[in-house]
Amino acid sequence: MTNAPQYQPGQQPAAVPADYPGKTLGLVGLILAIVVPLVGLILSIVAQNQSKAAGYPNQLAKIGVIIGAILVVLGIIGGILYFAAFASLMSASTGY
């Protein structure tokens, strides 16, 4: 005797359950966090909130939030340093 489900003729087997909410968005957020950090950070936060509301852990979204936040902060620091160096060079240059 087997425990396999018994199907009636013409009956379709049960559908495979879908992925938990936010899984795909978490992956997209992680990838975008590396390429476009601010967009990836936002998408990862949204994915993490969707998964948390459904009661599922979303490790990809958590990693996307961490990487996105770090790269956004580094981008801001780099922009400030670039602007400071550019302003320093412009003030030090002599006019003709």
C-alpha positions as CSV (number, residue, x, y, z in Angstrom):
1,M,0.0,0.0,0.0
2,T,1.4,3.4,-1.0
3,N,0.7,6.9,0.4
4,A,0.7,8.4,-3.0
5,P,-2.4,10.6,-3.6
6,Q,-5.2,9.0,-5.5
7,Y,-6.6,11.0,-8.4
8,Q,-9.9,10.5,-10.0
9,P,-10.1,10.5,-13.8
10,G,-10.1,14.1,-15.1
11,Q,-8.9,15.5,-11.8
12,Q,-5.8,17.7,-11.9
13,P,-3.1,17.2,-9.2
14,A,-2.8,20.0,-6.6
15,A,-0.7,23.0,-7.7
16,V,2.7,23.4,-6.3
17,P,2.7,26.2,-3.6
18,A,4.1,29.5,-4.9
19,D,7.2,31.0,-3.4
20,Y,6.8,33.1,-0.3
21,P,6.0,36.8,-0.9
22,G,9.1,39.0,-1.5
23,K,11.5,36.2,-2.5
24,T,11.9,37.3,-6.1
25,L,11.9,41.0,-5.2
26,G,14.6,40.2,-2.6
27,L,16.8,38.7,-5.2
28,V,16.2,41.6,-7.6
29,G,16.9,44.0,-4.7
30,L,20.2,42.3,-3.9
31,I,21.4,42.4,-7.5
32,L,20.4,46.1,-7.8
33,A,22.0,46.9,-4.5
34,I,25.3,46.1,-6.1
35,V,24.6,47.9,-9.4
36,V,22.4,50.8,-8.3
37,P,22.7,50.9,-4.5
38,L,19.8,53.3,-3.7
39,V,17.2,51.5,-5.9
40,G,18.4,48.1,-4.6
41,L,18.2,49.3,-1.0
42,I,14.6,50.5,-1.5
43,L,13.6,47.2,-3.2
44,S,15.3,45.1,-0.6
45,I,13.4,47.0,2.2
46,V,10.1,46.4,0.4
47,A,10.9,42.7,-0.1
48,Q,11.9,42.3,3.5
49,N,8.6,44.0,4.7
50,Q,6.5,41.8,2.4
51,S,8.2,38.6,3.7
52,K,8.0,39.7,7.3
53,A,4.2,40.5,6.9
54,A,3.7,36.9,5.5
55,G,5.8,35.4,8.3
56,Y,8.7,34.2,6.2
57,P,12.4,35.0,6.6
58,N,14.0,36.6,3.6
59,Q,17.8,36.3,3.8
60,L,18.4,37.7,0.3
61,A,16.5,40.9,1.2
62,K,18.4,41.3,4.4
63,I,21.7,41.0,2.6
64,G,20.4,43.5,0.0
65,V,19.6,46.0,2.7
66,I,23.0,45.7,4.3
67,I,24.9,45.9,1.0
68,G,22.7,48.7,-0.3
69,A,23.1,50.7,2.9
70,I,26.9,50.3,2.9
71,L,27.2,51.3,-0.8
72,V,24.9,54.3,-0.4
73,V,26.9,55.6,2.5
74,L,30.2,55.0,0.7
75,G,28.7,56.8,-2.4
76,I,27.7,59.8,-0.2
77,I,31.2,59.9,1.4
78,G,32.9,59.6,-2.0
79,G,30.7,62.4,-3.4
80,I,31.6,64.7,-0.6
81,L,35.3,63.9,-1.0
82,Y,35.1,64.4,-4.8
83,F,33.3,67.8,-4.3
84,A,35.9,68.9,-1.7
85,A,38.8,67.9,-3.9
86,F,37.3,69.6,-6.9
87,A,36.6,72.8,-4.9
88,S,40.2,72.7,-3.5
89,L,41.6,72.4,-7.0
90,M,39.5,75.2,-8.4
91,S,40.4,77.6,-5.6
92,A,44.1,76.7,-5.9
93,S,44.3,77.2,-9.7
94,T,45.5,80.5,-11.1
95,G,43.5,82.5,-13.6
96,Y,45.0,83.6,-16.9
